[in-house]
């Protein structure tokens, strides 16, 4: 069991290293996109934990933002580790949350 888990971690670390190197070599757009993703994730995390001050409510919005942050970080890490199908599953979950937020924002109720 432990040998298998160590082998998986080693393989994922090699894939992560290769992915990071490839991103740096893909011109200007992909590295810039990666930097913007980091900025957005940083803002989402701060919003989820009341970094800018707490509204003292039920933290429903903060909880939802935390879920978005966790899904996005998880998807990014899975992609870097070469787990592309699993990463896309989390992206799909993000899309479902986006659809719900759009529905709530445009419903008028």
N, CA, C and O atoms as a MOPAC input file, in Angstrom:
PM7 MOZYME 1SCF
protein

 N      0.79300 1    -1.19900 1     0.00000 1
 C      0.00000 1     0.00000 1     0.00000 1
 C      0.83400 1     1.26100 1     0.00000 1
 O      0.63000 1     2.14100 1    -0.83700 1
 N      1.76500 1     1.36000 1     0.92200 1
 C      2.57700 1     2.58400 1     1.01100 1
 C      3.47100 1     2.74300 1    -0.21200 1
 O      3.68700 1     3.85700 1    -0.68700 1
 N      3.99000 1     1.62700 1    -0.72100 1
 C      4.82700 1     1.70600 1    -1.92300 1
 C      4.03000 1     2.24300 1    -3.10500 1
 O      4.52300 1     3.06000 1    -3.88300 1
 N      2.79000 1     1.77000 1    -3.23000 1
 C      1.93700 1     2.27000 1    -4.31600 1
 C      1.69800 1     3.76300 1    -4.17200 1
 O      1.85800 1     4.50800 1    -5.13900 1
 N      1.31600 1     4.21700 1    -2.97800 1
 C      1.04400 1     5.63400 1    -2.76300 1
 C      2.28500 1     6.48700 1    -3.02900 1
 O      2.18400 1     7.57400 1    -3.59900 1
 N      3.44700 1     5.99600 1    -2.61800 1
 C      4.68900 1     6.71800 1    -2.89500 1
 C      4.95800 1     6.79300 1    -4.39500 1
 O      5.39900 1     7.82500 1    -4.89900 1
 N      4.69200 1     5.70000 1    -5.10600 1
 C      4.88900 1     5.69400 1    -6.56100 1
 C      3.94200 1     6.68300 1    -7.24300 1
 O      4.33600 1     7.38700 1    -8.17300 1
 N      2.70700 1     6.73300 1    -6.78100 1
 C      1.73600 1     7.68500 1    -7.34400 1
 C      2.19500 1     9.11100 1    -7.08100 1
 O      2.15300 1     9.95000 1    -7.98100 1
 N      2.63000 1     9.39200 1    -5.86900 1
 C      3.11400 1    10.74900 1    -5.54400 1
 C      4.32000 1    11.12200 1    -6.39800 1
 O      4.42100 1    12.25500 1    -6.86900 1
 N      5.23300 1    10.17900 1    -6.59900 1
 C      6.41300 1    10.44900 1    -7.42800 1
 C      6.01600 1    10.73700 1    -8.87400 1
 O      6.53800 1    11.66600 1    -9.49100 1
 N      5.09400 1     9.94200 1    -9.41200 1
 C      4.64800 1    10.14500 1   -10.79100 1
 C      3.95000 1    11.49400 1   -10.91800 1
 O      4.18600 1    12.21900 1   -11.88400 1
 N      3.09800 1    11.84200 1    -9.96300 1
 C      2.40200 1    13.12300 1   -10.00900 1
 C      3.37600 1    14.28600 1    -9.87000 1
 O      3.19600 1    15.32200 1   -10.51000 1
 N      4.40400 1    14.12800 1    -9.04100 1
 C      5.40000 1    15.18200 1    -8.89700 1
 C      6.16600 1    15.39100 1   -10.19900 1
 O      6.45700 1    16.52700 1   -10.57400 1
 N      6.49500 1    14.29600 1   -10.89100 1
 C      7.17900 1    14.42600 1   -12.19400 1
 C      6.27700 1    15.11800 1   -13.20800 1
 O      6.73500 1    15.96500 1   -13.97500 1
 N      5.00800 1    14.76200 1   -13.21200 1
 C      4.05800 1    15.39200 1   -14.12900 1
 C      3.89100 1    16.87200 1   -13.78500 1
 O      3.81600 1    17.71300 1   -14.68100 1
 N      3.83300 1    17.18600 1   -12.50700 1
 C      3.71400 1    18.57700 1   -12.06400 1
 C      4.91500 1    19.39100 1   -12.53600 1
 O      4.75600 1    20.51100 1   -13.02200 1
 N      6.10300 1    18.83700 1   -12.39600 1
 C      7.31900 1    19.52100 1   -12.84200 1
 C      7.28100 1    19.74800 1   -14.35600 1
 O      7.60300 1    20.83500 1   -14.83500 1
 N      6.88900 1    18.72700 1   -15.09300 1
 C      6.81400 1    18.84800 1   -16.55500 1
 C      5.75900 1    19.86700 1   -16.97000 1
 O      5.97400 1    20.63500 1   -17.90800 1
 N      4.63500 1    19.87800 1   -16.28800 1
 C      3.57200 1    20.83900 1   -16.59900 1
 C      4.03600 1    22.26600 1   -16.33700 1
 O      3.81300 1    23.15300 1   -17.16100 1
 N      4.67900 1    22.49000 1   -15.19700 1
 C      5.17000 1    23.83600 1   -14.87300 1
 C      6.19000 1    24.30400 1   -15.90300 1
 O      6.17900 1    25.46600 1   -16.30800 1
 N      7.06400 1    23.40800 1   -16.32400 1
 C      8.06000 1    23.76200 1   -17.34200 1
 C      7.37700 1    24.07000 1   -18.67300 1
 O      7.74800 1    25.02500 1   -19.35500 1
 N      6.38600 1    23.27100 1   -19.04200 1
 C      5.68300 1    23.47800 1   -20.31300 1
 C      4.92000 1    24.79600 1   -20.31000 1
 O      4.90900 1    25.50200 1   -21.31800 1
 N      4.28500 1    25.13800 1   -19.19400 1
 C      3.54500 1    26.40800 1   -19.11600 1
 C      4.48600 1    27.57300 1   -19.36300 1
 O      4.13800 1    28.51000 1   -20.08100 1
 N      5.65900 1    27.52500 1   -18.78400 1
 C      6.62900 1    28.61200 1   -18.96000 1
 C      7.10300 1    28.72600 1   -20.40500 1
 O      7.51600 1    29.80200 1   -20.83900 1
 N      7.04800 1    27.63000 1   -21.14700 1
 C      7.54900 1    27.62800 1   -22.53000 1
 C      6.47100 1    27.91600 1   -23.57300 1
 O      6.78400 1    28.01100 1   -24.76000 1
 N      5.20500 1    28.05800 1   -23.16000 1
 C      4.11300 1    28.22700 1   -24.11400 1
 C      3.82700 1    29.69100 1   -24.41100 1
 O      2.67100 1    30.11200 1   -24.35600 1
 N      4.83000 1    30.46000 1   -24.71700 1
 C      4.62000 1    31.84900 1   -25.10800 1
 C      4.24200 1    32.72700 1   -23.93600 1
 O      4.65400 1    32.48700 1   -22.80100 1
 N      3.44800 1    33.75500 1   -24.22500 1
 C      3.08300 1    34.72500 1   -23.19800 1
 C      1.68600 1    34.49900 1   -22.63600 1
 O      1.44100 1    34.78600 1   -21.46400 1
 N      0.77400 1    33.99300 1   -23.44300 1
 C     -0.61500 1    33.90900 1   -23.00600 1
 C     -0.83700 1    32.92100 1   -21.86700 1
 O     -1.50000 1    33.25600 1   -20.88600 1
 N     -0.30300 1    31.72800 1   -21.97700 1
 C     -0.54600 1    30.72500 1   -20.94100 1
 C      0.10000 1    31.10700 1   -19.60300 1
 O     -0.55500 1    30.97900 1   -18.56900 1
 N      1.35300 1    31.56700 1   -19.57900 1
 C      1.89700 1    32.00500 1   -18.28600 1
 C      1.09700 1    33.16500 1   -17.67900 1
 O      0.91500 1    33.22600 1   -16.46400 1
 N      0.62200 1    34.08200 1   -18.52900 1
 C     -0.18400 1    35.19900 1   -18.02600 1
 C     -1.51100 1    34.68800 1   -17.47400 1
 O     -1.98300 1    35.16900 1   -16.44400 1
 N     -2.11200 1    33.71900 1   -18.15300 1
 C     -3.36100 1    33.13400 1   -17.67500 1
 C     -3.15400 1    32.46100 1   -16.32800 1
 O     -3.99100 1    32.58500 1   -15.43400 1
 N     -2.05200 1    31.75300 1   -16.17900 1
 C     -1.72700 1    31.09600 1   -14.91000 1
 C     -1.58200 1    32.13800 1   -13.79300 1
 O     -2.04700 1    31.91800 1   -12.67500 1
 N     -0.94400 1    33.26100 1   -14.09400 1
 C     -0.78800 1    34.32200 1   -13.09800 1
 C     -2.15100 1    34.90900 1   -12.71900 1
 O     -2.41100 1    35.16600 1   -11.54400 1
 N     -3.00800 1    35.11900 1   -13.70100 1
 C     -4.34900 1    35.64900 1   -13.41600 1
 C     -5.16300 1    34.65800 1   -12.58300 1
 O     -5.90700 1    35.05800 1   -11.68800 1
 N     -5.02000 1    33.38400 1   -12.87600 1
 C     -5.71500 1    32.36500 1   -12.09200 1
 C     -5.27600 1    32.44800 1   -10.63400 1
 O     -6.10700 1    32.36500 1    -9.73000 1
 N     -3.99000 1    32.60900 1   -10.40500 1
 C     -3.49600 1    32.74700 1    -9.03100 1
 C     -4.08600 1    33.95600 1    -8.33100 1
 O     -4.43000 1    33.88500 1    -7.15100 1
 N     -4.20700 1    35.06800 1    -9.04600 1
 C     -4.80800 1    36.27100 1    -8.46600 1
 C     -6.26700 1    36.02500 1    -8.10200 1
 O     -6.71000 1    36.40000 1    -7.01600 1
 N     -7.01000 1    35.39800 1    -9.00600 1
 C     -8.42800 1    35.12500 1    -8.75300 1
 C     -8.58700 1    34.16700 1    -7.57500 1
 O     -9.44700 1    34.37500 1    -6.71900 1
 N     -7.76800 1    33.12400 1    -7.52700 1
 C     -7.85300 1    32.18000 1    -6.41100 1
 C     -7.54300 1    32.86400 1    -5.08500 1
 O     -8.17700 1    32.57100 1    -4.07200 1
 N     -6.58300 1    33.76200 1    -5.08700 1
 C     -6.24600 1    34.50500 1    -3.88400 1
 C     -7.43100 1    35.34600 1    -3.41800 1
 O     -7.72400 1    35.39600 1    -2.22400 1
 N     -8.10600 1    35.99900 1    -4.34500 1
 C     -9.25700 1    36.82300 1    -4.00000 1
 C    -10.42600 1    35.97000 1    -3.50500 1
 O    -11.11300 1    36.34500 1    -2.55500 1
 N    -10.64800 1    34.83000 1    -4.14900 1
 C    -11.71700 1    33.93300 1    -3.70600 1
 C    -11.46500 1    33.42700 1    -2.28900 1
 O    -12.37800 1    33.39700 1    -1.46400 1
 N    -10.22800 1    33.03200 1    -2.01100 1
 C     -9.92000 1    32.53700 1    -0.66800 1
 C    -10.15000 1    33.61600 1     0.38200 1
 O    -10.71000 1    33.34500 1     1.44400 1
 N     -9.71800 1    34.84000 1     0.08500 1
 C     -9.91100 1    35.92900 1     1.04200 1
 C    -11.39100 1    36.24100 1     1.24900 1
 O    -11.82200 1    36.51300 1     2.36900 1
 N    -12.16500 1    36.20100 1     0.16500 1
 C    -13.60600 1    36.45300 1     0.29600 1
 C    -14.27700 1    35.35200 1     1.13100 1
 O    -15.19200 1    35.62600 1     1.90700 1
 N    -13.81900 1    34.12100 1     0.96700 1
 C    -14.42100 1    32.99900 1     1.68800 1
 C    -14.14800 1    33.05100 1     3.18800 1
 O    -14.94400 1    32.53900 1     3.97500 1
 N    -13.04200 1    33.65600 1     3.59200 1
 C    -12.69300 1    33.66300 1     5.01900 1
 C    -12.80700 1    35.04700 1     5.65200 1
 O    -12.17700 1    35.32400 1     6.67300 1
 N    -13.62100 1    35.91900 1     5.03500 1
 C    -13.90300 1    37.25000 1     5.59700 1
 C    -12.63500 1    38.08700 1     5.79300 1
 O    -12.54200 1    38.85100 1     6.75300 1
 N    -11.67600 1    37.94800 1     4.90100 1
 C    -10.41300 1    38.67300 1     4.99100 1
 C    -10.62300 1    40.18900 1     5.08400 1
 O     -9.90900 1    40.87400 1     5.81700 1
 N    -11.60400 1    40.70800 1     4.34100 1
 C    -11.84800 1    42.14900 1     4.28500 1
 C    -12.85700 1    42.60700 1     5.32400 1
 O    -13.26800 1    43.76700 1     5.31800 1
 N    -13.25500 1    41.72400 1     6.20200 1
 C    -14.23100 1    42.05900 1     7.23100 1
 C    -15.43100 1    41.12900 1     7.14300 1
 O    -15.80700 1    40.67500 1     6.06200 1
 N    -16.01200 1    40.86000 1     8.27500 1
 C    -17.11800 1    39.91300 1     8.35400 1
 C    -18.43600 1    40.67000 1     8.39300 1
 O    -18.58400 1    41.63200 1     9.14600 1
 N    -19.39100 1    40.23400 1     7.58000 1
 C    -20.71600 1    40.84900 1     7.55400 1
 C    -21.59400 1    40.34400 1     8.69700 1
 O    -22.71800 1    40.81700 1     8.86100 1
 N    -21.10500 1    39.40200 1     9.48200 1
 C    -21.81000 1    38.84600 1    10.63900 1
 C    -23.11400 1    38.15800 1    10.26800 1
 O    -24.02200 1    38.07200 1    11.09500 1
 N    -23.22000 1    37.67100 1     9.04800 1
 C    -24.42600 1    36.95400 1     8.62500 1
 C    -24.28200 1    35.46500 1     8.83300 1
 O    -23.52300 1    35.00800 1     9.68700 1
 N    -25.02700 1    34.71400 1     8.03700 1
 C    -24.98500 1    33.25800 1     8.15800 1
 C    -23.83800 1    32.62800 1     7.36900 1
 O    -23.66800 1    31.40900 1     7.38000 1
 N    -23.06300 1    33.44900 1     6.69500 1
 C    -21.90000 1    33.02400 1     5.92000 1
 C    -22.26500 1    32.08400 1     4.77500 1
 O    -21.44200 1    31.27600 1     4.34600 1
 N    -23.48500 1    32.18800 1     4.28500 1
 C    -23.90500 1    31.37700 1     3.14700 1
 C    -23.11700 1    31.70900 1     1.89600 1
 O    -22.67000 1    30.81500 1     1.17700 1
 N    -22.94700 1    33.00500 1     1.63700 1
 C    -22.18500 1    33.41900 1     0.45000 1
 C    -20.72500 1    33.02000 1     0.60700 1
 O    -20.11100 1    32.51300 1    -0.33100 1
 N    -20.17300 1    33.24600 1     1.78300 1
 C    -18.77800 1    32.88100 1     2.02500 1
 C    -18.55800 1    31.38100 1     1.86600 1
 O    -17.52700 1    30.94900 1     1.35000 1
 N    -19.51800 1    30.60200 1     2.30600 1
 C    -19.42500 1    29.15200 1     2.15400 1
 C    -19.43700 1    28.75100 1     0.68300 1
 O    -18.67700 1    27.87800 1     0.26600 1
 N    -20.29500 1    29.38600 1    -0.09400 1
 C    -20.35200 1    29.10100 1    -1.52100 1
 C    -19.05900 1    29.51700 1    -2.21700 1
 O    -18.55500 1    28.79800 1    -3.08000 1
 N    -18.52600 1    30.67100 1    -1.84300 1
 C    -17.25400 1    31.12000 1    -2.41200 1
 C    -16.13200 1    30.16700 1    -2.01700 1
 O    -15.24600 1    29.88400 1    -2.82400 1
 N    -16.16400 1    29.67100 1    -0.78200 1
 C    -15.17900 1    28.68100 1    -0.34400 1
 C    -15.26800 1    27.40100 1    -1.14900 1
 O    -14.25200 1    26.78300 1    -1.46700 1
 N    -16.48400 1    27.00800 1    -1.47500 1
 C    -16.66200 1    25.80900 1    -2.31000 1
 C    -16.08200 1    26.03800 1    -3.70000 1
 O    -15.40800 1    25.16500 1    -4.24800 1
 N    -16.34100 1    27.20500 1    -4.26600 1
 C    -15.79000 1    27.54600 1    -5.58500 1
 C    -14.26800 1    27.52500 1    -5.52900 1
 O    -13.61500 1    26.97600 1    -6.41600 1
 N    -13.70900 1    28.12100 1    -4.48800 1
 C    -12.25400 1    28.14500 1    -4.31300 1
 C    -11.69100 1    26.72300 1    -4.22900 1
 O    -10.71000 1    26.40400 1    -4.90000 1
 N    -12.30200 1    25.88000 1    -3.41600 1
 C    -11.81700 1    24.51200 1    -3.25500 1
 C    -11.89200 1    23.71500 1    -4.54500 1
 O    -10.95900 1    22.98700 1    -4.88300 1
 N    -12.99500 1    23.85000 1    -5.26500 1
 C    -13.12900 1    23.14200 1    -6.54100 1
 C    -12.08700 1    23.62200 1    -7.55200 1
 O    -11.47700 1    22.81700 1    -8.25600 1
 N    -11.88900 1    24.93800 1    -7.61700 1
 C    -10.92800 1    25.48600 1    -8.58500 1
 C     -9.50000 1    25.06800 1    -8.23900 1
 O     -8.73800 1    24.68200 1    -9.12600 1
 N     -9.13400 1    25.14000 1    -6.96500 1
 C     -7.78900 1    24.70800 1    -6.56400 1
 C     -7.59400 1    23.22200 1    -6.80700 1
 O     -6.55200 1    22.79900 1    -7.30800 1
 N     -8.59300 1    22.43700 1    -6.45400 1
 C     -8.50100 1    21.00200 1    -6.67100 1
 C     -8.36600 1    20.66000 1    -8.14100 1
 O     -7.56700 1    19.80100 1    -8.51400 1
 N     -9.14100 1    21.32900 1    -8.97200 1
 C     -9.06300 1    21.09100 1   -10.41300 1
 C     -7.68100 1    21.44300 1   -10.95300 1
 O     -7.11300 1    20.70600 1   -11.75900 1
 N     -7.15400 1    22.55900 1   -10.50800 1
 C     -5.83400 1    22.99600 1   -10.96800 1
 C     -4.74900 1    22.00500 1   -10.54300 1
 O     -3.87400 1    21.66100 1   -11.33800 1
 N     -4.80600 1    21.55200 1    -9.30800 1
 C     -3.80400 1    20.59500 1    -8.82700 1
 C     -3.91200 1    19.26000 1    -9.53200 1
 O     -2.89800 1    18.64400 1    -9.86100 1
 N     -5.14500 1    18.80400 1    -9.77100 1
 C     -5.32400 1    17.55600 1   -10.49700 1
 C     -4.78900 1    17.66400 1   -11.91900 1
 O     -4.15600 1    16.73500 1   -12.42000 1
 N     -5.04200 1    18.79500 1   -12.56700 1
 C     -4.54000 1    19.00200 1   -13.92900 1
 C     -3.01400 1    18.95400 1   -13.93900 1
 O     -2.41400 1    18.31700 1   -14.80500 1
 N     -2.39800 1    19.62100 1   -12.98700 1
 C     -0.93400 1    19.62400 1   -12.92300 1
 C     -0.37600 1    18.22400 1   -12.66700 1
 O      0.73000 1    17.90200 1   -13.10100 1
 N     -1.14000 1    17.40500 1   -11.96800 1
 C     -0.68700 1    16.04400 1   -11.64500 1
 C     -1.00000 1    15.05600 1   -12.76100 1
 O     -0.71600 1    13.86500 1   -12.63300 1
 N     -1.58200 1    15.54200 1   -13.85200 1
 C     -1.88200 1    14.66800 1   -14.97100 1
 C     -3.20700 1    13.93900 1   -14.84100 1
 O     -3.46500 1    13.00400 1   -15.59900 1
 N     -4.03400 1    14.33200 1   -13.92400 1
 C     -5.35300 1    13.72000 1   -13.70700 1
 C     -6.40800 1    14.57500 1   -14.42100 1
 O     -7.21100 1    15.25200 1   -13.78000 1
 N     -6.39000 1    14.53100 1   -15.74400 1
 C     -7.18800 1    15.45900 1   -16.55600 1
 C     -8.68700 1    15.19100 1   -16.46400 1
 O     -9.46300 1    16.13900 1   -16.34700 1
 N     -9.11700 1    13.94200 1   -16.51100 1
 C    -10.54300 1    13.63400 1   -16.41400 1
 C    -11.10800 1    14.08000 1   -15.06800 1
 O    -12.19000 1    14.66300 1   -15.00600 1
 N    -10.38300 1    13.80800 1   -14.00800 1
 C    -10.82400 1    14.20000 1   -12.67900 1
 C    -10.87500 1    15.72200 1   -12.55300 1
 O    -11.78500 1    16.26800 1   -11.92800 1
 N     -9.89800 1    16.40100 1   -13.14600 1
 C     -9.88800 1    17.85600 1   -13.14100 1
 C    -11.12300 1    18.41200 1   -13.84000 1
 O    -11.73700 1    19.36700 1   -13.36400 1
 N    -11.47900 1    17.81500 1   -14.96300 1
 C    -12.65100 1    18.28100 1   -15.70000 1
 C    -13.95000 1    18.04200 1   -14.93400 1
 O    -14.90300 1    18.80700 1   -15.08600 1
 N    -14.00200 1    17.00200 1   -14.12000 1
 C    -15.18500 1    16.78800 1   -13.28200 1
 C    -15.39800 1    17.95700 1   -12.32700 1
 O    -16.53000 1    18.38300 1   -12.10100 1
 N    -14.31300 1    18.46900 1   -11.77300 1
 C    -14.43200 1    19.61400 1   -10.87000 1
 C    -14.79100 1    20.88100 1   -11.63000 1
 O    -15.52700 1    21.72300 1   -11.11700 1
 N    -14.27900 1    21.02400 1   -12.85000 1
 C    -14.66100 1    22.16500 1   -13.67900 1
 C    -16.15900 1    22.11500 1   -13.96900 1
 O    -16.82700 1    23.14900 1   -13.97700 1
 N    -16.68000 1    20.92800 1   -14.20300 1
 C    -18.11700 1    20.77900 1   -14.43300 1
 C    -18.90100 1    21.22600 1   -13.20100 1
 O    -19.91300 1    21.91500 1   -13.33200 1
 N    -18.45100 1    20.84600 1   -12.01900 1
 C    -19.11100 1    21.27700 1   -10.79200 1
 C    -19.08000 1    22.80100 1   -10.66800 1
 O    -20.05200 1    23.41000 1   -10.22300 1
 N    -17.96400 1    23.41300 1   -11.06200 1
 C    -17.88700 1    24.88200 1   -11.06800 1
 C    -18.90800 1    25.47500 1   -12.02800 1
 O    -19.53600 1    26.48800 1   -11.72200 1
 N    -19.07400 1    24.85300 1   -13.17800 1
 C    -20.06500 1    25.31700 1   -14.14700 1
 C    -21.47300 1    25.21900 1   -13.59400 1
 O    -22.29300 1    26.10200 1   -13.84700 1
 N    -21.77300 1    24.17100 1   -12.84700 1
 C    -23.10000 1    24.02300 1   -12.25400 1
 C    -23.36400 1    25.11800 1   -11.22600 1
 O    -24.46900 1    25.65600 1   -11.16400 1
 N    -22.36800 1    25.44800 1   -10.42800 1
 C    -22.51600 1    26.55100 1    -9.46600 1
 C    -22.72900 1    27.86200 1   -10.21100 1
 O    -23.56500 1    28.67300 1    -9.81400 1
 N    -21.98100 1    28.07400 1   -11.28500 1
 C    -22.13000 1    29.28900 1   -12.08000 1
 C    -23.54600 1    29.39000 1   -12.64700 1
 O    -24.15200 1    30.46200 1   -12.63200 1
 N    -24.06600 1    28.27400 1   -13.14500 1
 C    -25.43300 1    28.27600 1   -13.66800 1
 C    -26.44000 1    28.63200 1   -12.58400 1
 O    -27.37100 1    29.39800 1   -12.83200 1
 N    -26.26500 1    28.08600 1   -11.39000 1
 C    -27.17300 1    28.41800 1   -10.29300 1
 C    -27.07500 1    29.89100 1    -9.90500 1
 O    -28.09500 1    30.54600 1    -9.69300 1
 N    -25.86700 1    30.40900 1    -9.81300 1
 C    -25.70200 1    31.81900 1    -9.47600 1
 C    -26.32000 1    32.72100 1   -10.53500 1
 O    -26.92700 1    33.74100 1   -10.21000 1
 N    -26.16700 1    32.34700 1   -11.79800 1
 C    -26.77500 1    33.11500 1   -12.87900 1
 C    -28.29700 1    33.07200 1   -12.76600 1
 O    -28.95800 1    34.09500 1   -12.94600 1
 N    -28.85200 1    31.91400 1   -12.47300 1
 C    -30.28700 1    31.78400 1   -12.29700 1
 C    -30.78200 1    32.66100 1   -11.15200 1
 O    -31.77700 1    33.37200 1   -11.29700 1
 N    -30.09400 1    32.61500 1   -10.02000 1
 C    -30.49700 1    33.42100 1    -8.87500 1
 C    -30.39500 1    34.91800 1    -9.15900 1
 O    -31.25200 1    35.69600 1    -8.74100 1
 N    -29.34200 1    35.31300 1    -9.87200 1
 C    -29.12700 1    36.72600 1   -10.17100 1
 C    -30.13500 1    37.26600 1   -11.17300 1
 O    -30.44400 1    38.45700 1   -11.14600 1
 N    -30.64900 1    36.42800 1   -12.05000 1
 C    -31.56100 1    36.90700 1   -13.10400 1
 C    -33.01600 1    36.58400 1   -12.81600 1
 O    -33.89600 1    36.99000 1   -13.57500 1
 N    -33.29000 1    35.86000 1   -11.73300 1
 C    -34.65100 1    35.42700 1   -11.42400 1
 C    -35.52900 1    36.55900 1   -10.92800 1
 O    -36.73700 1    36.53700 1   -11.16200 1
 N    -34.97100 1    37.53400 1   -10.26000 1
 C    -35.73700 1    38.66800 1    -9.75800 1
 C    -36.50800 1    38.38600 1    -8.48500 1
 O    -37.20700 1    39.27500 1    -8.00000 1
 N    -36.41700 1    37.19700 1    -7.92100 1
 C    -37.13000 1    36.89100 1    -6.68100 1
 C    -36.24800 1    37.14200 1    -5.48400 1
 O    -36.67700 1    36.94000 1    -4.34800 1

